[in-house]
């Protein structure tokens, strides 16, 4: 796997950032500033040019701006987001056959603190759909797949409620 990380545009408006900053300050009193930037994660082979990816995904800086701390919010590790499915299809239709998968996440750039306490993460992401990563080295895990589990059947008609409760446990 070859991971390309492409920063995009600002994810949140100034108004939303101010509201978020006010919510986070009780968790991290030293937090003096906050920015949110889209982050495109591309799993592609060497045949896909950086310029072609930029043309497809839009303009953006070559690297993330400097910050005291970074928190990456990505689609839940082990899943493929609907956005990814569509974006990957579009990349292939546009002639980028070497693109295996594209995902969209965001990175929060912190000023004044290096990180936030874990209880503050609930404000930054939806745990049912997103994962929080604290290190850029963990970004390749976005493309980790889960092994398929074998099919199980539960004889609810024959066993009733107790069998269903046992299967649920």
N, C-alpha and C positions, 0 to 999 in steps of 0.2 A: 504494500500500500504506500502510496505517495501522497502525503497530505499537503495541501496548499491552503494557507490561511490568508484571506483577503478582507481587510477592513472595509466597511462601507460607510454610509452616511450616518448621521445622528439618529438614534432610535426613538428618542423622546423629545417632546417640545420643552422649552424653557419652563413653562408653567408646570408640567408634570414632573420635571426634575426638581423644581423647588418644593413641590408637595412631598416627593419622595425623600428629599434631603431632610425636610422637617420631621418626617416619620422615622428616619434612621438615626437622627442625632441623639435621641435618648439611649440608643444602643451603643453608640460610639461618639461620645462628646467631642472628641478631637476632629471629627469629620468636618472639613471646611468646604469641600466642593465635591461635585459628582457629575460625571458625564456618562452617557450611554451611547454605544456605537454598535451598529449592525456588524456582524462577523460572518462571512461566508466561509464554510469549510468544504473543501473540494477533495474528493478522493479520485484521482485520475492518473493515468499512465504518462510517460514522458512525451507522448506524441501531442499532448494538449499544451498549446502555448499560453503563457501568462496573458498576453495581449488579447487572445481570443476569449479567455475567461472574463477579463475586464469588460470586453465589448458585450458579453452576454449579461453579466451581473451588474454593470454600471460602474461609473467612476468612483474612485475613493483613494485614500492615501496608500502609499506603499507599505507603511507600517503603522502600528498603533501609536498614538501620542504618548508621551511620557506621563507617568502617574506614580503616586506613592504606593498604590495597591491596585490589583485587578481581580475582578470576580467574573467568571465566565458562566453564562446561563445558556445552556444548549438543550436541544430536544432530549428527552429522556434517553439515557444510555441504554442501548439494546433494542431501541425501536426505530422505525423509519417514519418521519413526520409526513403528513399529506403534502406539505409544501415541498419536501424533498422529492417525493414521487413525481410531482408535476415538473419541478425544476430540472430533474434529471432527464425526464422525457423530452423537455424542451431543448436541453443541451444536445441530446442525441439527434433530434430533428434538425438542429442547426449545424450538424456536421461534426460535432465534437464526440465522436464515437468512443474516444479514450476516457471519457468521464464515466466513472462507475457510480458515483453518488455525489450530490450536493446537499448540504444542510445549511440552514440559517440559524444563527444564534445571536447573542449580544454580549458585549463585555461592558461591565461597569468599571469606570476609571475613578478611583478614589483619590481624593486630595486630603492630606492631613493625617491619614491613618493607613497602615499597611494592609489591614483586613477588617472584617466585621465579625462580631460574634455569631455563632450558628443560628441563634434565635432571630436574627435580623434577616436571614435568608428568606423567610416566609413572605417578607414584603417584596422581595425581588423576583420570585418565580412561583409558578404553579407546580407543586410537587407531583401532581398526577401526570403532567405532560412534560416537565422540564427537570433537568439535573443542574446542580451547581458544581462547577469545577474551580478549584482555587489555584491551579497551576497550568500554564500553557502546555506543559509536557503531557498532561492528561487529555488534551483535545483529540488525539487519535482514537481514544476509547469511544467517541461518539459513533464510530463506525463498527464497533464490536457487535456481533450478532449473538443472539441467544440460541442455544441448541434446541431443536424441536423436541418436544416431549411426546411420548407415545399417547395415543388416544385411549381414554378410559371411558367406560360406560358405567352408569349407575342404574340399577334396576329399581326405580322408584315405585313402579306399579307392583312389583313383587315384594319389596322390602318396606315400602312406606317411608314415613318420616324419619325413623331411626337410621335408615341407610343413607338418606340425604344428609342428615346431620353428621354422620360419620365421614362422608365424602367431603363435606364442607370443612371439617376439622383437618 
